Amino acid sequence: MHSLAQHWITNVILHSPVAQTLAISVQSAEIDHVTLAMPYSEELTTTPQVLHGGVIATLIDTAGAAALASGISPDDNASGGATANLTVNYLGAAKTDLTATGKVVHRTRSATLTEVHVTDAQGTLVATGQVNSRVFRDRSAASR
């Protein structure tokens, strides 16, 4: 993975206010495959001891963004990115720390499709998601 990709993951995506509020961190990252961790917090629940679905969706979205960033290099002239589509499937109540593993299943110069699996502290699958992300390019750099 290029150092620029690592910079995007660490200093842009995980440094965002929402990722910091959720205390999301990187467990591992390589091109097209990232694993993020999010600790359980009572402040993130919707009913006693059950994490809010929006929090899980945000973790999936963040894993998709990190997976997109994992393949970025200076040759891409990338200036940013955004989620174009997010699909979440809730499979069970999330009541512990969570791990989200995102794997890019399709990458083009302008987009990625990432499959994300979210597991709890016991390794039980609690949610899955698909994240379609777009890459923005610095057009002024390409015309130089």
C-alpha positions in Angstrom: 0.0 0.0 0.0 1.3 3.4 -0.9 2.1 5.9 1.9 -0.5 8.3 0.3 -3.1 5.6 0.9 -2.0 5.2 4.5 -2.2 8.9 4.9 -5.8 9.0 3.6 -6.9 6.2 5.9 -5.2 7.5 9.1 -5.2 11.3 8.7 -8.3 11.9 6.7 -10.9 9.1 7.2 -10.1 8.1 10.7 -9.3 11.6 11.8 -12.8 12.8 10.8 -15.0 14.0 13.7 -17.5 11.1 13.3 -14.8 8.4 13.2 -13.1 10.0 16.3 -16.4 10.2 18.1 -17.0 6.5 17.4 -13.3 5.7 18.3 -12.8 3.8 15.1 -9.3 2.5 14.6 -7.4 0.5 12.0 -6.5 -3.1 12.9 -5.0 -3.9 9.5 -4.8 -2.3 6.1 -3.5 -3.5 2.8 -4.5 -2.7 -0.8 -8.2 -3.5 -1.2 -8.6 -5.1 2.3 -9.0 -3.3 5.6 -10.1 -4.2 9.1 -11.4 -1.5 11.5 -12.3 -1.8 15.1 -15.0 0.1 17.1 -15.3 -0.2 20.9 -18.8 -0.6 22.4 -20.0 2.5 24.2 -23.3 2.8 26.1 -23.6 6.3 24.5 -24.1 4.6 21.1 -27.0 2.4 22.0 -30.6 2.7 20.9 -32.1 0.4 23.6 -30.1 -0.7 26.7 -27.0 -2.6 25.6 -27.8 -2.7 21.8 -25.7 -0.5 19.5 -27.8 1.8 17.3 -28.1 0.7 13.7 -26.9 4.0 12.4 -23.7 3.5 14.3 -23.2 0.2 12.6 -24.0 1.7 9.2 -21.4 4.4 9.9 -18.8 1.8 10.7 -19.6 0.0 7.4 -19.4 3.3 5.5 -16.1 4.1 7.1 -14.7 0.6 6.2 -15.8 1.2 2.6 -14.0 4.6 2.5 -10.9 3.1 4.0 -11.0 0.3 1.4 -11.3 2.8 -1.4 -8.4 4.8 0.0 -6.2 1.7 0.4 -5.6 1.5 -3.4 -4.8 5.2 -3.9 -1.5 6.3 -5.3 -0.1 9.6 -6.5 -0.7 8.6 -10.1 -4.5 8.7 -9.5 -4.5 12.5 -8.9 -7.2 11.8 -6.4 -8.5 14.8 -4.4 -11.2 12.9 -2.4 -14.0 10.5 -2.5 -17.5 9.9 -1.4 -20.0 7.1 -0.8 -22.4 6.8 -3.8 -24.5 4.0 -2.4 -24.6 2.1 0.9 -26.5 -1.0 1.7 -26.7 -2.5 5.2 -28.1 -5.9 6.3 -28.6 -6.2 10.0 -28.3 -9.8 11.1 -28.3 -9.6 14.9 -28.1 -7.3 17.9 -24.7 -5.7 18.4 -23.8 -5.6 22.1 -20.0 -5.6 22.2 -17.0 -4.1 20.5 -17.2 -4.5 16.7 -14.8 -5.4 13.9 -15.6 -4.4 10.3 -13.6 -6.1 7.5 -13.9 -4.5 4.1 -12.8 -6.1 0.9 -12.9 -4.4 -2.4 -14.5 -6.7 -4.9 -14.4 -4.3 -7.9 -12.1 -1.3 -8.5 -12.0 1.1 -11.5 -10.1 4.4 -11.7 -13.2 6.2 -10.5 -15.0 3.8 -8.2 -14.9 0.8 -5.9 -17.4 -1.7 -4.7 -16.6 -3.0 -1.2 -18.2 -5.9 0.7 -18.1 -5.4 4.5 -18.6 -7.9 7.3 -19.2 -6.7 10.8 -18.6 -9.1 13.7 -18.9 -8.8 17.5 -16.3 -9.7 20.1 -17.3 -13.4 19.9 -16.8 -13.4 16.1 -20.5 -13.6 15.4 -21.6 -11.8 12.2 -24.0 -9.0 13.2 -24.2 -7.1 9.9 -23.0 -7.0 6.3 -22.9 -4.2 3.9 -22.0 -3.0 0.4 -20.3 0.3 -0.2 -20.1 1.8 -3.7 -17.5 4.7 -3.4 -16.5 7.3 -6.0 -13.0 8.8 -6.4 -12.8 12.5 -7.1 -9.8 13.6 -9.2 -7.8 16.8 -9.2 -8.4 17.8 -12.9 -5.9 20.7 -12.7 -3.1 18.3 -11.8 -4.0 16.1 -14.8 -3.8 19.0 -17.3 -0.3 20.0 -16.3 
